[in-house]
Amino acid sequence: MKLKCPICKEPTDSETTEEFPFCSKRCREHDLGNWATGKYKVSAPIMDESELEELMADEPTKSKAAEDEDE
């Protein structure tokens, strides 16, 4: 797969570049530094907190149902 490095925009290839999707170790470490310093952030949660609460509430029921099937 051929893409441009997200840091310096140089072409990079998944078949030839060990640091893919980055073009070099320097760009990979620069990206890691951006995450570590808070330059990047996830803008919104992947799922609504109420959905997570529903999943957690359903989990004991699912576990019990799986145990009943095993017996």
PEBEL-V264463 format. One record per residue. PHI is phi as a letter, one per 30 degrees, with the letter a starting at -180 (NA if undefined). PSI is psi in whole degrees, -180 to 180 (none if undefined). Layout:
phi->{PHI	PHI}
psi->{PSI	PSI}
This chain:
phi->{NA	c	b	c	e	d	c	c	i	d	d	b	b	d	d	c	c	d	c	e	d	d	d	a	d	e	d	d	d	d	d	e	d	d	d	d	d	i	d	c	a	d	d	b	d	d	b	d	e	d	d	d	d	d	d	d	d	d	e	e	d	d	d	d	d	d	d	d	d	d	d}
psi->{135	128	178	141	131	-16	-57	-6	14	149	142	151	130	-25	-24	-17	117	-30	11	135	4	160	-19	168	-36	-47	-38	-45	-33	-43	-44	-42	-37	-41	-43	-33	-2	11	-36	150	156	123	-29	149	151	-38	156	142	-33	-34	-40	-43	-40	-43	-42	-36	-34	-20	-48	-36	-44	-40	-42	-42	-39	-39	-40	-36	-34	-24	none}
